[in-house]
Amino acid sequence: MAKAKTKEDTNYKVIADNRRARYDYAIEEDIECGIVLMGSEVKSLRQGGSNIAESYVAVEDGELYLTNSYIAPYKQAITWGHLERRKRKLLASKREISKMWNATSRKGMTLVPLVIYFNHKGLVKVKVGIAKGKKAHDKRATEAKRDWGRQKQRLLRHGD
């Protein structure tokens, strides 16, 4: 008899998170994409060696590419390893790619990788956000709103 799967049995795991993206950009919509990787890159991601803080997504010739993302070299695959900062192709439907292309052609919109993670099936996925850059006053307003939320929680907790 097979055991029922629980949330602890799943393979979902966040590999790299671009926390700066939510500070610098107002995310309008996010889309889940697959990514084309080499075997040594997947093994390195399982060990947790990656960074997407300075990376971006671009539409080139009707295809999506993740540029300037870092995946650490896998020590056991030194001979036939991978380049750490190579351009990696993202997999999405033609409809999603055209939606992203139309969004980036508008003024101020860009494609930002938000998170790289293993989904429940154990596949590597990238969540790409269609974003608009924030101005300095927008960032200050966001910080003030966040600080007020923290202060409100503190007051509710202590009852002062």
N, C-alpha and C positions, 0 to 999 in steps of 0.2 A: 504494500500500500504506500503511495507517494505522500510525502509531507506537504502540507499547504505552505505556500510561499508567504513570507511576511516581509515587512519593509527592511528588516535587517539582512534578509537574504539577497537583496537586490545588488546590482553592480554599480549603481549610480554613485559617481564620485566626481567632485569638482577638481579639476587639475590646475587651472589658472584663471584668475578673476581680474578683470580690468576695473578696479574700483575708481580710478581716476576718471574714467569715461563718464560716469554718472555725475561727477562734479563739473567737468568741463562741457558736457553736452546735455541737451534736453532730448531724451530718447522718445521718439514718437511711436515707433513700432519695432519689434524685434522678430527675427526670423531664424529658425534652426536650420543649419546647413551641415552636411557631411564634409569631410576633409580627406584629401588623398595623401596618404602617408606611406613611408617606407617602414619595414619591419623594425629597424633599429629605433625609429622615431616613436613607434607605439610602445616599445619596451622602455624607452627613456621616459615617456609620459606616465607609464605605470609606476615608475620610481618617483615621479613628481618633479622632474626638472624642466620647467618651462616658464615663459614670461611673455605676456601679450600687452604690456603696458605701453610700449611705443609702436605698436603695430597698427596697421590700417587695412581696410578692404577696398579693392578697386575692381571695377568692371572693365575688362579688356577683351575686345573681339567677341563680345557676347558671353564671356565666362567670368566667374568671380575668382579673385586671387587674394590670399592673405599674405601680406608683405611685411617683412621685418619682424616676424614673430621668432622667438628664440626657443629652441628645443635642445636641451643639453645633449652632448654626445653620449652614446651608450658605451661604457667601458669594454664590454665583451665583444663589441663589433667595431673595433678600431680599424681593422683592415678594410672592411667594406661599410664603413659608417656613412653618415649623412652630413650635409652642411648644416650648421646650426641656424643660420638666418636665410635660408633659401625661400623663394616664392612658392607657396603651396596652393594648389587648386582647391576651391570650395565647390561642393556639389549642391545644387539647388535646381528646382524646376525652372523651365523657361519663363513661366508666368512670374515667378518670384524674382528672377534676374531682371526681367523687363521692368517690374515694379521698382526695383532698386535703382536701375538705370534712370528711370523717369524722376525718381526722388533726388538723385544726385545732380541732375541737370537743372533743378531749381536752385535758386540762390541760397547759399548757406547750408545746404544739406550735405551730409557725408555719411559714409558707412564705417561703423566702429565695431570691432570685435569686443563683445562684453564678457564672455566666459567660454572656456574650453572645458569639456567634461566628458566622462564616460556615461552613456545613457544606461537604461536598465538592461539592455541586451549586451552591454559591454563594448559598444561602438563609440568611437571618438566623434563628438559633435561640437560645433562652434555656434554660439548664439551671436548673430550679427544684428546690431541696432541701426536703424535709420534715424540719424540724429541731426540736430541743429545746434550750432555752437552757441554757448551762453556768453553774454557780455558780463563785465565785472559787476554791474549792479544786480544782475540776475543771480550771480553766485553769492553775493552778500545776502540777498533775500532768502535764498535757499538755506544758507547757514543760520540766519536769524530764525527761520521757521523750525529748523532742526533743534536749535538751542532752546527755543520756547517749548517744544515738545518734551525735551529732556527735563527742563525746569518744572513743567506741569506734572510729569510723572513723579519727580522728586517730592513735590508738594503733596500730591495725592498719597504717596507712600508714607510720608512722615506726618501728615495731617496738620502742618503749620499754617 
